[in-house]
Amino acid sequence: MCLFISWVERDGAVLFLTAYDIFQTRRGEELRNFNPRSEDWIGHGAIKWYYNIKEPVIEKECDNFSSPDNFPKEISQAIKNGEFRGLGIAIELLNKPAMVEYEKIMQLACSEYAKIEQPARVEYEKIKQQACAEYAKIEQPAWDEYAKIRQQAKAEYEKIEQNIFWDLFSVIENRPKDWR
């Protein structure tokens, strides 16, 4: 998996994907359908796929947001413009007061998430246990029937195998010279 943010360089151009590219274009829709894992929408492979690049390119990435100078100017400007909304976050881009506000909101969001997720998990486990119990009731008789049929078929196979072998072996000409 590539870092947030990744880009490729080709013929002096810096190519990367923004939220507009991913969510507002036909090619972005195709990319999302082709690869539904959101963490793969902005990596090198996605960029090359989006721009239909076959030849080798220079692949670059950076997760050091301490300075805009760590990125090509096109990407620094896109970051400043908020063009990566929905594609990733870089906490380092927030100052201390904003970071405190972010943490406060995220704690509330996490709490709300837990209120929804935990009962859903309990319900899932209940359904899963019921399904497993039903499966166990069905599985053993099915396995027993399979084993019975398999054993009958194997016995028939071995009977044929034994008979054909010994029938062929009983003809002296079918034996190797040492066994004649």
N, C-alpha and C positions, 0 to 999 in steps of 0.2 A: 504494500500500500504506500502510495506517495504521500509526501508531506502537504499540509495546507500551508503554503501555497506552492503549486508546481507550475512550470511553464516549459516550453520548448523554444529553441531559437533555430530559425531557418532563414538563410539568405538575409541576415541582418534584422529579420522581423522577430518580435517577441509574441508568441502565441500562447494564450491562456484562456480559460473559460470563466465567465461571470454568471451571476444569477440570471441575467437576461438571456445569455446563450443557452443555459440549461432549461429555464422555465418558460421562455417566451418565443422560442424559435421551433420550427418544425424539426430541425436537426437535433435540437435538445430533447424534444419529445421522443424522437427515435432512439437517442442515447439512453434515456431513462427506461424505455421499453426494452432495449437491447441488454442493458445492465441495470436492474432495479436497485442494486445496492448503492445508496447515496454516497457512501465513502469513496466510491470509485468514479464519481462523476467529474472530478477535477484533476485526476492524476494524468501522468504522461500518456498512458494508453488511451484514456478518454479524449485527451486533446488531439492526439494523432488520429483517432477514429473520427472525431467531430470535423476536423479539417481534411480528412481523407489523405493523410500523409503516409506515403509508403517508403520513401527514401530515408536514410539515416538523418537524424537531427541531433542537436545538442540538448540533452535533457537536464533541466535545472530545477531546484527546489530550495526553499528556505523557510524555516520556522522561527527565525530570529527577528522579531518585530521591534527590537530596541531602536532601530533607526530606519527611516524610509530608504536610506542609501543602500540597505541590504537587498533591495529589490530593483529591478529595472524601473525606470520612471513611469512607464505605462501602468505597471502593477501598483506602484506606490499611489498613483493618482486614483486608480480604481478602488484601492483600499479606502482612501480618503473620501471617495464618493459613495462608499457603502455598497459597492457593486458585488460583494461576496455574501450578502445577506442570504441566509438559508443554506449556505455551502460550508460554513465552518466559522469558528470564532478564534480570536487570539486575545486572551485576557490581558496580555502585556500592552495592548493598545489603550487600556483604560488608565486614567490617573487614580490616585488613592481614593478620593471621595467617590468617584464613579465605581471603583472596585467594591467599596463598602456597600453602596446601593445595589450593585449587581449581586453580591453575596446575599444580601437581605432578601431580595426578590427571588433568587434561586432557592433559598431555604424554604420560602413559602411555596414555591412551585413544587419542590421536592416533597414537601409535606402533603400537598394536594395530590400529587402523583401517588404517594404511598396509600392515601385514603382510597384511591380507586384501584390501584394495582393489587393490594393485599387481598381484598375480598374476591377480586377476579381470580387470583392465584388459588385461593381456598376453593372456589367453585370449580376451577379447572381440575384441581387434585381430586375433588369429590367425583367428578365425572370420569376422570381417568381411572380411579379405583373401581368404580362401577363397571367401566368398560373392561378393565383387566379381569375382574371377577367373572363377567360374562364370557370373556375370551377363555378363561381357565376352564369354565364349565364345558365349553364347546371343543376346546383344543384337545383334551385328553381322549374323549371318545373318537374324535377325528383321527388322532394319532394312532389309537388302537386299531381302528378300521384300516388305516393305511398300512400298518405293520402286518396285519393279517393278510391283506391282499398282496403285499410285497412278498411275504413269506411263501404264499401259494405260488406266485409267479416265479419266485426264485427256485422253488422245488421243481416246478415244471421245466424251467431252464436247465437246471442241473441234471434232470433226468434225460433231457435231449442231449445235453453235452456229453454225459457219460455214455449213452447209447451210441451216438455218432462216432465218438472217439474209438470205442471198443469194436464197433462194427468195422470201421476202417482199419484198425490195427489187426483185426482177425484175418485180413487178407494179407498173406505173406509179402506180396509185391509192394504193399504200402509201407513196409517197414524199412528202416535203414539197414544196411548190409549186416551190421553187427548184431541185429535183433532178428535176423531170419533164421 
